[in-house]
Structures are given as structure tokens and as C-alpha cells.
Amino acid sequence: MLTLTRKKGEEIVIGDNIVIAVREIGSDSVKISVSAPRNVPVFRRELKMAAQENREAAAAGADAAGIAALLAQGSGRPKQRREEKEKCDTK
């Protein structure tokens, strides 16, 4: 990891087309601006992590719903087979 010291108004250039500028320095925060091409996604880390957690939770929910549906389908099959077997036995 590269750590740089910058003052208000100074910039950092990444590659040929991404510029990070220090806009304001407060007592407990720093305002920065990011200039990047539209095709380069720029996210705050906490939002990206929250989105990832939401996707994982949704996938787990979908998996759980799918398993529940399969179990519900599967619970009727043994009964159906027993009924079919009983019909064959009585003939």
C-alpha cells in the first residue's frame, strides 16, 4: 500500500485518467474528489461491502427457498409411491 501526504488543493494521479484531489481538511475528516472515466466504478468501501453482503444474503435466501421447495416436493413422493404400491398389492 502506498501512503501519501497531501495538502488542500493537491492531487494524486492514478494511471493516465484518474485524479484524486484533496478539497477540504476538517478536524476529523477530509473531503476528496475523484475524477475518473464513466466506465471506472468508484465506490465508498462501506457501500461496496454492504452491497456484497446484500447479494450474498439474497443468494442464501434464494438457495434456502429452493431447498425448501425441493423438500416440499420430495415429501409428497414417498407417500405417492406407497399409495401406488398399495394399489398394486391389492390387485
C-alpha positions in Angstrom: 0.0 0.0 0.0 1.2 3.4 -0.9 0.7 6.2 1.7 1.0 9.8 0.6 0.8 13.1 2.4 -1.2 15.8 0.5 -2.3 19.3 1.4 -5.5 21.0 0.5 -5.6 21.6 -3.3 -3.0 18.9 -4.1 -3.8 16.0 -6.3 -2.8 12.4 -6.9 -2.8 10.9 -10.4 -3.5 7.2 -11.0 -2.7 5.9 -14.4 -3.5 8.3 -17.3 -7.1 9.3 -16.4 -7.9 9.1 -12.7 -7.2 12.2 -10.5 -7.9 12.3 -6.7 -7.8 15.8 -5.3 -7.9 17.0 -1.6 -10.6 19.6 -1.4 -11.1 20.3 2.3 -9.4 19.2 5.5 -11.5 19.2 8.7 -10.8 18.2 12.3 -11.9 14.6 11.7 -12.5 14.2 8.0 -11.0 15.0 4.6 -13.1 15.9 1.5 -11.6 14.4 -1.7 -12.8 14.5 -5.2 -12.3 11.7 -7.8 -12.2 12.4 -11.5 -12.4 9.1 -13.5 -13.9 7.9 -16.7 -17.5 6.8 -16.5 -16.5 3.2 -17.1 -14.4 3.1 -13.9 -16.6 2.3 -10.9 -15.8 4.4 -7.8 -17.4 3.4 -4.5 -17.0 4.1 -0.9 -15.7 0.9 0.7 -18.6 0.6 3.2 -21.2 0.8 0.5 -19.4 -1.8 -1.7 -19.1 -4.2 1.3 -22.8 -3.6 2.2 -23.8 -4.4 -1.4 -21.8 -7.5 -1.4 -23.3 -8.7 1.9 -26.8 -8.0 0.4 -26.0 -10.1 -2.7 -24.8 -12.9 -0.5 -27.8 -12.8 1.7 -30.1 -12.7 -1.3 -28.3 -15.7 -2.8 -28.5 -17.6 0.5 -32.2 -16.8 0.7 -32.8 -18.0 -2.8 -30.9 -21.2 -2.0 -32.9 -21.7 1.2 -36.2 -21.1 -0.8 -35.1 -23.6 -3.4 -34.1 -26.2 -0.9 -37.5 -25.7 0.9 -39.3 -26.1 -2.4 -37.4 -29.3 -3.2 -38.1 -30.7 0.3 -41.8 -29.9 -0.1 -41.8 -31.7 -3.5 -39.9 -34.6 -2.1 -42.2 -35.0 0.9 -45.1 -35.9 -1.4 -43.2 -38.5 -3.4 -42.8 -41.3 -0.8 -46.5 -41.1 0.0 -47.4 -41.3 -3.6 -45.1 -44.3 -4.1 -46.7 -46.0 -1.0 -50.2 -45.4 -2.4 -49.1 -46.8 -5.8 -47.6 -49.8 -4.1 -50.7 -50.4 -2.0 -52.8 -50.3 -5.2 -50.5 -52.9 -6.8 -50.7 -55.1 -3.7 -54.4 -55.1 -3.6 -54.8 -56.2 -7.2 
